[in-house]
């Protein structure tokens, strides 16, 4: 892993990670509690984890909003069958 302070990119196992430095105003106790609960070693890592979790939950809510919108039609129970229906070549 190659990281240098002041650069906007870091190399991690052949991948380029885009990094951004920013200042945040946070409740004084919140970063310590986030580190303790998440198991992260730094406040930055705890904040990155929390933001990632927030993004994933928001995307999941967006997918749930598509439920019942009619984009897909079919019978999932039929698709999940391991064998052909009776009388259609099933042994």
C-alpha positions as CSV (number, residue, x, y, z in Angstrom):
1,X,0.0,0.0,0.0
2,X,1.4,3.4,-0.9
3,X,0.0,6.5,0.7
4,X,1.6,9.9,0.9
5,X,0.1,12.9,2.8
6,X,-1.0,15.7,0.6
7,X,-1.7,13.6,-2.4
8,X,-5.3,13.0,-3.7
9,X,-4.7,9.4,-4.7
10,X,-3.4,6.3,-2.9
11,X,-2.5,3.0,-4.4
12,X,-3.8,-0.1,-2.7
13,X,-3.0,-3.5,-4.3
14,X,-3.1,-2.2,-7.8
15,X,-6.2,-0.1,-7.4
16,X,-6.3,3.6,-7.3
17,X,-8.3,5.1,-4.5
18,X,-9.4,8.7,-4.8
19,X,-9.0,10.5,-1.5
20,X,-10.1,13.9,-0.4
21,X,-9.0,15.8,2.7
22,X,-11.8,17.7,4.5
23,X,-12.5,19.3,7.8
24,X,-15.5,18.2,9.8
25,X,-17.1,19.7,12.8
26,X,-18.3,16.8,15.0
27,X,-19.6,16.3,18.5
28,X,-16.4,15.7,20.6
29,X,-17.5,12.3,21.8
30,X,-19.0,10.9,18.6
31,X,-15.7,10.0,16.8
32,X,-14.4,8.1,19.8
33,X,-17.7,6.2,20.2
34,X,-17.8,5.4,16.4
35,X,-14.2,4.0,16.6
36,X,-15.1,1.9,19.6
37,X,-18.3,0.5,18.1
38,X,-16.9,0.0,14.6
39,X,-13.5,-1.4,15.7
40,X,-11.8,1.1,13.4
41,X,-8.4,2.4,14.7
42,X,-8.8,6.0,13.4
43,X,-11.6,8.6,13.4
44,X,-11.1,8.9,9.6
45,X,-11.6,5.2,9.1
46,X,-14.7,5.3,11.3
47,X,-16.2,8.3,9.4
48,X,-15.4,6.6,6.0
49,X,-17.2,3.4,7.3
50,X,-20.2,5.4,8.5
51,X,-20.5,7.3,5.2
52,X,-20.2,4.0,3.2
53,X,-22.9,2.4,5.3
54,X,-25.1,5.5,4.8
55,X,-24.6,5.3,1.0
56,X,-25.4,1.5,0.9
57,X,-28.6,2.0,3.0
58,X,-29.8,4.8,0.7
59,X,-29.2,2.8,-2.4
60,X,-31.0,-0.2,-0.9
61,X,-34.0,2.1,-0.1
62,X,-33.9,3.2,-3.7
63,X,-34.1,-0.4,-4.9
64,X,-37.0,-1.1,-2.5
65,X,-38.9,1.8,-4.0
66,X,-38.9,-0.1,-7.3
67,X,-40.8,-2.9,-5.7
68,X,-44.1,-3.5,-7.5
69,X,-43.5,-0.9,-10.2
70,X,-44.0,-3.6,-12.9
71,X,-40.5,-3.6,-14.3
72,X,-40.4,-7.4,-14.1
73,X,-43.0,-10.0,-14.8
74,X,-42.7,-13.7,-14.0
75,X,-43.2,-16.4,-11.4
76,X,-40.2,-16.6,-9.2
77,X,-41.4,-19.9,-7.6
78,X,-41.4,-21.5,-11.1
79,X,-37.9,-20.1,-11.9
80,X,-36.6,-21.7,-8.6
81,X,-37.8,-25.2,-9.4
82,X,-35.0,-27.7,-9.7
83,X,-37.0,-30.0,-12.0
84,X,-39.4,-29.8,-14.8
85,X,-43.1,-29.8,-14.0
86,X,-44.8,-33.3,-13.9
87,X,-45.6,-34.6,-17.4
88,X,-42.9,-32.6,-19.1
89,X,-40.1,-35.1,-19.2
90,X,-39.5,-35.4,-15.5
91,X,-38.2,-38.8,-14.6
